[in-house]
Amino acid sequence: MIDKTVNQNFGVGLGSFLVPGILRRVSPKNSIVPIVVDSPHSGTQYPEDFEFLVPKIMLQRAEDSYVGELFSDAPHNGATFIEALFPRSYIDPNRSINDLDPELLETDWSGSIKMGEKSRLGHGLIWRLCPPEMPMYRHRLTEAKVRHRIEKYWQPYHQCLSEAINMLHKQFGETWHINCHSMPSGSAPSVITRSGRVPADFVLGDRDGTTCDLRLRQVILKTLEDMGYVVAVNDPYKGVELIRAHSDPASARHSIQIEINRAIYMNERSLERLAGFETLKANINQLLYELARFSNQRISVAAE
């Protein structure tokens, strides 16, 4: 059950709204297309009850810094934009609700636990360790504290995303969900190009072709490569919970994850933007325009 202070902000169709400290949704004013763009890891508003032990800068370096800003013009291209305002280190909306680490908990969990690879590393739904292996908390968390995070943060984010996708699908008969992230430069895969092996600027993930129509992946891939970027596909980032949970290609619900190499737009130590930030933002706006054009072409074909 979602907290009443959060729930009262929902049920408003595709309107824009803000839930302080939790999320914001911005809808286009006209020329709506069935595209939802979301940024689940760019939140910077740390809840008061987040009593972490590690230096805050370590958690800030784990944020997808500026990703929300890079994609924030999505509504100008007809898309709906959703961004989490809380940090992923508090609770991660891109993890399954059951992906809990029992070592994090003060007592046995009353619900279901299905540990994934990330929770085994201490970085599941709620982090037990700050990467690489620093304890996040002085004491284990009570079930009540974990459920508070799930009900007030994780569930509203998924509900907001689901509501936006459902409304657009009802209107257009199909939806295209773009899930946006950034990756540390050290984890960017190398890609063979004419210049030899170079780090990828972008990684596209569709869980090995299972979460979206191949044409969506191709329009993103071609647009980015035509801009001169190096792009990898499903290596090493295939996409996690958000594109898994909110996709169903057989029902014309398509989701894809985009990872951006942080080194092309920010200093990963100081977190300052680099000179190339505005160029990248302009290129992402062009990508959003191409996605809107792709969607409109699909709608036109379906109407014939």
C-alpha atoms as one frame of an Amber mdcrd trajectory, in Angstrom:
protein
   0.000   0.000   0.000   1.429   3.380  -1.041   1.638   6.122   1.556  -1.420
   8.426   1.344   0.729  11.532   1.026   2.206  10.002  -2.101  -0.907   8.326
  -3.449  -2.877  11.572  -3.589  -0.548  12.810  -6.307  -1.368   9.923  -8.623
  -4.402   9.222 -10.746  -3.983  12.424 -12.772  -3.597  10.869 -16.208  -0.549
  12.148 -18.025  -0.274  15.454 -16.193   2.955  16.838 -14.760   3.504  16.701
 -11.019   6.113  16.628  -8.274   6.196  14.390  -5.196   8.817  16.180  -3.048
  11.878  14.084  -2.346  10.494  11.117  -4.263   9.875  11.771  -7.961   8.774
  14.168 -10.631   6.868  13.537 -13.819   6.844  16.038 -16.679   4.412  15.556
 -19.524   4.443  17.222 -22.953   1.997  20.061 -23.481   1.275  19.058 -27.068
   2.394  16.682 -29.833   2.317  13.712 -27.455   4.118  10.546 -28.556   3.933
   7.143 -26.791   7.442   7.451 -25.360   8.341   7.404 -21.655  11.870   8.415
 -20.650  12.938   7.702 -17.079  16.023   8.368 -14.959  15.900   6.220 -11.785
  19.440   6.787 -10.481  20.030  10.540 -10.775  18.367  11.483  -7.478  20.315
  13.755  -5.127  17.843  14.389  -2.276  18.984  12.307   0.694  16.199  11.363
   3.162  16.674  12.396   6.791  16.491   8.800   8.022  19.333   7.691   5.715
  21.932   7.153   8.453  24.839   5.936   6.351  28.381   5.472   7.659  30.410
   6.097   4.514  31.541   9.534   3.303  28.734  11.115   1.306  31.012  11.740
  -1.652  31.245   7.983  -2.165  27.474   7.755  -2.516  27.425  10.791  -4.784
  29.934   9.126  -7.080  27.532   6.212  -7.368  24.741   8.498  -8.596  23.972
   8.789 -12.294  24.998  12.416 -12.069  23.288  14.793 -14.525  21.474  12.014
 -16.395  18.124  13.520 -15.474  19.273  16.882 -16.800  20.646  15.345 -19.996
  17.242  13.829 -20.833  15.057  16.524 -19.268  14.015  17.979 -22.628  12.161
  14.780 -23.511   8.754  16.532 -23.106   9.765  19.095 -25.767   9.878  16.136
 -28.139   6.484  14.808 -27.041   7.721  12.234 -24.510   6.812  11.829 -20.846
   9.783  12.253 -18.486  10.069  10.665 -15.022  12.959  11.091 -12.578  13.609
   9.688  -9.100  14.672  12.386  -6.640  16.016  10.021  -3.948  19.462   8.373
  -4.276  19.803   4.815  -5.513  21.931   4.003  -2.447  18.880   4.587  -0.203
  16.691   2.197  -2.197  17.195   1.182  -5.806  14.112   1.292  -8.069  16.057
  -0.709 -10.645  16.132  -3.793  -8.424  13.433  -6.351  -7.793  11.383  -5.777
  -4.646  12.511  -9.262  -3.503  16.209  -8.670  -4.195  17.084  -8.260  -0.524
  20.247  -9.207   1.322  19.316 -11.058   4.560  22.581  -9.859   6.128  21.168
  -6.337   5.987  18.183  -7.202   8.194  17.853  -7.194  11.965  15.357 -10.089
  11.926  14.054 -12.638   9.448  12.111 -11.020   6.588   8.399 -11.809   6.658
   8.095 -11.712   2.868   9.786 -13.400  -0.050  13.507 -13.021  -0.749  15.044
 -13.858  -4.114  18.643 -12.742  -4.020  20.215 -11.727  -7.287  23.838 -11.176
  -8.213  23.813  -7.585  -6.956  22.372  -8.379  -3.529  24.963 -11.137  -3.121
  27.555  -8.403  -3.611  25.801  -6.234  -1.033  24.253  -3.856  -3.630  20.700
  -5.120  -3.950  17.400  -3.355  -3.391  18.933  -1.650  -0.352  22.699  -1.529
  -0.143  24.448  -3.317   2.701  27.851  -2.330   1.327  28.992   0.796  -0.436
  31.043  -0.312  -3.454  33.387  -1.920  -3.238  33.003  -3.292   0.323  32.442
  -0.556   2.899  29.593  -1.182   5.395  26.717   1.243   4.813  25.241   1.159
   8.322  26.362   0.856  11.928  23.448  -1.486  12.697  21.223  -3.801  10.709
  17.902  -2.383   9.500  14.534  -3.305  10.978  11.826  -4.684   8.735   9.762
  -1.555   9.406  12.524   0.690   8.062  12.927  -1.425   4.936   9.194  -1.494
   4.300   9.053   2.285   4.726  11.549   2.697   1.903   9.692   0.239  -0.302
   6.266   1.770   0.276   7.236   5.447   0.160   9.921   5.379  -2.565  10.194
   2.160  -4.596   6.487   1.511  -5.089   5.528   5.089  -6.058   8.282   5.176
  -8.663   7.146   1.932 -10.265   3.507   3.000 -10.031   4.246   6.318 -11.720
   6.131   4.627 -14.540   3.475   1.965 -14.970   0.693   4.543 -15.005   2.403
   6.620 -17.681   3.049   3.579 -19.871  -0.498   2.282 -19.426  -2.104   5.606
 -20.290  -0.056   5.994 -23.461  -0.602   2.382 -24.455  -4.347   2.863 -24.077
  -4.190   5.946 -26.288  -1.793   4.719 -28.977  -1.759   0.929 -28.741   2.010
   0.794 -28.206   4.679   2.353 -25.981   8.441   2.912 -26.102  10.198   3.131
 -22.736  13.737   4.583 -22.598  15.465   3.806 -19.275  18.461   6.129 -18.763
  21.684   5.587 -16.792  25.386   6.393 -16.696  28.334   4.070 -16.206  31.779
   4.598 -14.662  34.388   4.914 -17.371  36.242   1.970 -15.840  33.308  -0.339
 -16.570  32.789   0.796 -20.157  33.452  -2.112 -22.534  35.985  -1.799 -25.345
  34.599  -1.896 -28.859  36.506  -2.720 -32.037  36.464   0.226 -34.451  38.556
   1.278 -37.428  40.886   2.947 -34.927  41.257  -0.258 -32.918  39.727  -1.021
 -29.536  38.229   2.027 -27.835  35.924   2.439 -24.793  32.213   2.581 -25.535
  30.489   5.936 -25.139  27.088   4.260 -24.839  25.791   0.789 -24.017  22.295
  -0.228 -25.104  20.615  -3.022 -23.154  17.468  -4.923 -24.069  18.132  -8.134
 -22.151  19.439  -9.817 -25.287  16.584  -8.685 -27.483  13.756  -9.712 -25.156
  12.409  -6.330 -23.988  11.882  -4.375 -27.200  11.351  -4.483 -30.922  14.740
  -4.605 -32.649  13.775  -1.494 -34.624  13.876   0.599 -31.445  17.407  -0.532
 -30.693  18.460   0.078 -34.286  17.189   3.663 -34.447  19.070   4.521 -31.238
  22.205   2.705 -32.373  22.267   4.329 -35.821  21.527   7.821 -34.479  24.344
   7.646 -31.927  26.848   6.114 -34.350  26.019   8.736 -36.977  26.959  11.328
 -34.342  30.355   9.658 -33.980  29.773   7.818 -30.721  31.019   4.294 -30.040
  28.128   2.055 -29.008  28.047  -1.421 -27.461  24.960  -3.615 -27.179  24.131
  -5.791 -24.146  27.784  -5.763 -23.029  28.145  -5.633 -20.085  24.824  -3.922
 -19.265  21.788  -5.842 -20.484  19.180  -3.975 -18.441  17.762  -4.834 -15.036
  14.417  -4.607 -13.252  12.786  -1.543 -14.762  12.946  -2.688 -18.376  12.134
  -6.253 -17.339   9.074  -5.288 -15.327   7.655  -2.698 -17.703   8.164  -4.392
 -21.058   6.076  -6.858 -23.026   6.986  -6.673 -26.728   4.220  -9.135 -27.624
   1.750  -6.506 -26.349   3.616  -3.608 -27.999   5.240  -2.449 -24.759   8.906
  -1.908 -25.518  11.732  -1.003 -23.113  15.441  -0.386 -23.607  18.223   0.769
 -21.291  20.794   3.406 -22.242  24.090   3.724 -20.359  26.342   6.755 -20.952
  30.069   6.727 -20.221  30.518   9.391 -17.542  33.960  10.321 -18.815  32.487
  12.002 -21.899  30.609  14.628 -19.892  31.880  14.838 -16.279  34.883  14.579
 -13.979  34.236  11.358 -12.084  36.231  12.445  -9.036  35.082  16.040  -8.547
  31.654  15.424 -10.158  32.017  18.614 -12.181  30.687  18.843 -15.705  33.171
  18.847 -18.558  33.142  21.207 -21.517  31.477  18.497 -23.612  28.335  18.423
 -21.462  26.307  20.854 -23.584  27.297  19.089 -26.800  26.177  15.764 -25.347
  22.872  17.290 -24.197  22.254  18.707 -27.682  22.990  15.298 -29.198  20.632
  13.579 -26.764  17.948  16.095 -27.739  18.541  15.091 -31.346  18.224  11.438
 -30.331  14.920  12.214 -28.600  13.726  13.963 -31.763  14.639  10.903 -33.854
  12.811   8.639 -31.413   9.708  10.830 -31.650   9.903  10.738 -35.439  10.289
   6.938 -35.350   7.246   6.668 -33.091   5.166   8.971 -35.310   6.070   6.923
 -38.360   4.934   3.785 -36.550   1.636   5.452 -35.637   1.102   6.612 -39.231
   1.697   3.111 -40.610  -0.701   1.595 -38.067  -3.377   4.121 -39.044  -3.236
   3.275 -42.769
